[in-house]
Amino acid sequence: MAESSDAAALAPSAIADVQRRTVWVLSVGQVLGGLAFGASISLGAVLAAEISGDEAFSGLATAAITLGTAAFAVPLAAFARRRGRRPALTSGMVGALAGVLLVVFAAGLRSFALLLIAFGLIGAAQAANLQTRFAAADLATDATRGRDLSLVVWATTIGAVLGPNLTGPGELLGERFGMPHLTGPYLFTIVAQLLAVALYLIWLRPDPLLLAQRVTTHAATAPGAEAIANADRPIIARYAIFAVAAAHGVMVSVMAMTPVHLLHHGASLTVIGLTISLHVAGMFALSPVFGILADRVGRVPTILLGQVLLAAALVTASFGQESTVFVTIALVLLGLGWSATTVAGSTLLTEASAESQRTRRQGLSDLTMSLVAAIGAILAGVVLAWIGYGGLALVVGVAVIATVALAPLGRAAAVPGDVRSG
């Protein structure tokens, strides 16, 4: 009787039902996570400048979050491997909640060092948010893996747009509770983090990763198991990690310097804000389209489409750097290129890794992209001061060229009959 029940739980139809529910739960979690992260990013630089007393230190808040994300990426992936996605994602949100509370405490003490530590802890939430896209692929089949992953990425749009817009109401609410200046909006962050913790603890059942491991273990008797556990293809996996990290580095390097460039060319803060908002929309709004393309056309062709979009963005930014309109168009193209590459690359990484290797490589991918982003943001400022915004756009184009040149590796050692690599 137990064997019959277990077989029913591992049947393709049962797995499909769990996968649909998992994608919805993860999507709601991404909305909550994006809400919290958006508020943190929008206030971080201002808080850092005020507490340190020097605007030159304002960028350290974002740097601390990025480095925190890198620091938590591999441990959270390893924890997921041992215990499942549910406790791993929950732990990331709890760590970030501690970070948010520490931000408020640091602001009250006017301690800059404590503030940076707090932002590093908030990076745990971003590490968890990055992991959700892989969680969406744990139980997906080859035919829908890109779509399912992209739907969770798309959900980030809602939180990322709403988060910064809660700054005003949050500050008014914070004043009523006697909170330190500029920390009121973190009340919304605290609520969002608590809801995300409850969401994952209560509704992310059965755990998608643990269930995927069971399917793989029962591959000989569970029909359809091969659809979520392909043969290991390390060369393809390495290419996928490289492509995602390179696209992320290109995106962050140019995006981080755009506000400075536009400000120096007389653009208003409103125009700068609109440009960044459109860029964020480009990053997330069309991710389901790229997910469907990755499923139907292939992972590598979609990555290459992303490189075309990134190249178009860099050329537009370089030769149209004097025009706010062209810079805005470039930022939208930059977001679209990042989206296509990240969705297709993450999908390719998942299916190119045997079940025993997946979480380790996924954690390595998140670590790599976070470190590349941090290094790219720092070096971008140096390059901007040296050869200007147009020169910066052309220099980072080297990463695009490398991704295209290495594309044949993304098709290497393909499984017979597997056409998803391209």
Sequence and secondary structure as in RCSB ss.txt:
>XXXX:A:sequence
MAESSDAAALAPSAIADVQRRTVWVLSVGQVLGGLAFGASISLGAVLAAEISGDEAFSGLATAAITLGTAAFAVP
LAAFARRRGRRPALTSGMVGALAGVLLVVFAAGLRSFALLLIAFGLIGAAQAANLQTRFAAADLATDATRGRDLS
LVVWATTIGAVLGPNLTGPGELLGERFGMPHLTGPYLFTIVAQLLAVALYLIWLRPDPLLLAQRVTTHAATAPGA
EAIANADRPIIARYAIFAVAAAHGVMVSVMAMTPVHLLHHGASLTVIGLTISLHVAGMFALSPVFGILADRVGRV
PTILLGQVLLAAALVTASFGQESTVFVTIALVLLGLGWSATTVAGSTLLTEASAESQRTRRQGLSDLTMSLVAAI
GAILAGVVLAWIGYGGLALVVGVAVIATVALAPLGRAAAVPGDVRSG
>XXXX:A:secstr
 HHHHHHHHTSHHHHHHHHHHHHHHHHHHHHHHHHHHHHHHHHHHHHHHHHHT GGGTTHHHHHHHHHHHHHHHH
HHHHHHHH HHHHHHHHHHHHHHHHHHHHHHHHHT HHHHHHHHHHHHHHHHHHHHHHHHTTSS  TTTHHHHHH
HHHHHHHHHHHHHHHTHHHHHHHHHHTT  TT TTHHHHHHHHHHHHHHHHHHS S HHHHHHHHHHTTTTSTTG
GGT     HHHHHHHHHHHHHHHHHHHHHHHHHHHHHHHTT  HHHHHHHHHHHHHHHHTTHHHHHHHHHHT HH
HHHHHHHHHHHHHHHHHHHTTT HHHHHHHHHHHHHHHHHHHHHHHHHHHHTS HHHHHHHHHHHHHHHHHHHHH
HHHHHHHHHHHHHHHHHHHHTHHHHHHHHHTGGGGGTT  TT  TT 
